[in-house]
């Protein structure tokens, strides 16, 4: 028994999905950074740490987007949640302020936001 199969790929739609994936990841990361800042969880004295946060899209084609807080003391404050952070300026100030987006309460925020943007940018290919 022989079977002849012909597969035709629609490159336009594939490229639309690839672009949708990248744009959705970019917008989700931006939304995450915005949510981090509005949640008032970044320790704040002068506000420099919070202002230094930005989204790095240099590896976007590999499906990687990063949020970076770029101050000399950002790493020390992030990895030491035992510090007694002042909470007069940011009421929820804490160490490991991004951890809840990885495995905590805000994990669903990330996945839901990504799928919402993916649906929008896929131009009807994903329903």
C-alpha positions in Angstrom: 0.0 0.0 0.0 1.4 3.4 -1.0 0.3 6.8 0.0 1.3 10.0 -1.5 1.2 13.0 0.8 1.8 16.6 -0.1 2.2 19.2 2.6 2.0 22.9 1.8 3.0 25.3 4.5 1.6 28.8 4.4 4.8 30.8 5.1 2.8 34.1 5.6 0.8 32.6 8.5 3.8 31.0 10.0 5.7 34.3 10.0 2.6 36.0 11.4 2.7 33.5 14.3 6.4 34.0 14.9 6.0 37.8 14.9 2.9 37.4 17.2 5.0 35.3 19.6 7.8 37.9 19.8 5.5 40.8 20.1 3.4 39.1 22.8 6.5 38.2 24.8 7.7 41.8 24.5 4.4 43.3 25.6 4.0 40.8 28.4 7.4 41.6 29.8 6.6 45.4 29.6 3.3 44.7 31.4 5.1 42.7 34.0 7.6 45.6 34.6 4.7 48.0 34.8 2.9 45.8 37.3 6.0 45.4 39.4 6.3 49.2 39.6 2.7 49.9 40.4 2.5 47.1 43.0 5.0 49.1 45.0 7.1 46.0 45.8 10.5 47.3 44.8 12.4 48.7 47.8 12.5 52.5 47.5 14.6 55.1 49.2 15.4 57.7 46.4 13.5 55.8 43.7 16.6 55.1 41.7 16.3 51.3 41.9 12.7 51.4 40.7 13.5 53.8 37.9 16.4 51.7 36.7 14.1 48.8 35.8 13.9 48.1 32.0 13.1 45.3 29.6 16.0 43.7 27.7 14.9 42.3 24.4 18.3 41.3 23.0 17.4 37.6 23.0 13.8 38.0 21.8 14.3 35.8 18.7 15.3 33.0 21.1 12.1 33.5 23.1 13.8 35.2 26.0 13.0 38.6 27.4 14.5 39.9 30.7 13.6 42.5 33.3 16.7 44.2 34.6 17.1 46.5 37.5 20.4 48.2 36.9 21.9 49.7 40.0 25.1 48.6 41.9 22.9 47.5 44.8 20.0 45.9 43.0 21.4 42.3 43.4 22.1 42.7 47.1 18.6 44.0 47.8 16.9 41.4 45.6 18.6 38.4 47.1 18.3 39.5 50.8 14.6 39.5 51.7 15.6 39.5 55.4 16.6 43.1 55.2 14.2 45.5 57.0 13.0 47.5 54.0 11.4 50.8 54.7 7.8 50.8 53.7 6.8 54.4 53.9 7.3 55.0 50.2 6.5 51.5 48.8 4.1 49.8 51.1 4.9 46.3 49.9 8.7 46.7 49.5 10.5 43.4 49.8 13.4 41.3 48.5 12.9 38.9 45.6 10.2 41.2 44.3 9.9 39.3 41.0 9.6 35.8 42.5 5.8 35.9 42.7 5.8 36.2 38.9 7.9 33.1 38.6 6.2 30.7 41.0 3.8 32.7 43.2 0.5 34.5 43.1 1.3 36.5 40.0 2.4 33.5 37.8 -1.1 33.4 36.3 -0.9 37.2 35.5 2.1 36.4 33.2 0.5 33.5 31.4 -2.9 35.2 31.0 -1.3 38.4 29.8 0.9 36.5 27.3 -2.0 34.5 25.8 -4.1 37.7 25.6 -1.4 39.5 23.6 -0.7 36.4 21.5 -4.3 36.2 20.5 -4.4 39.9 19.6 -1.1 39.8 17.6 -1.9 36.5 15.8 -4.6 38.3 13.7 -7.2 35.6 14.1 -5.0 32.6 13.7 -5.3 31.7 17.4 -8.8 31.8 18.8 
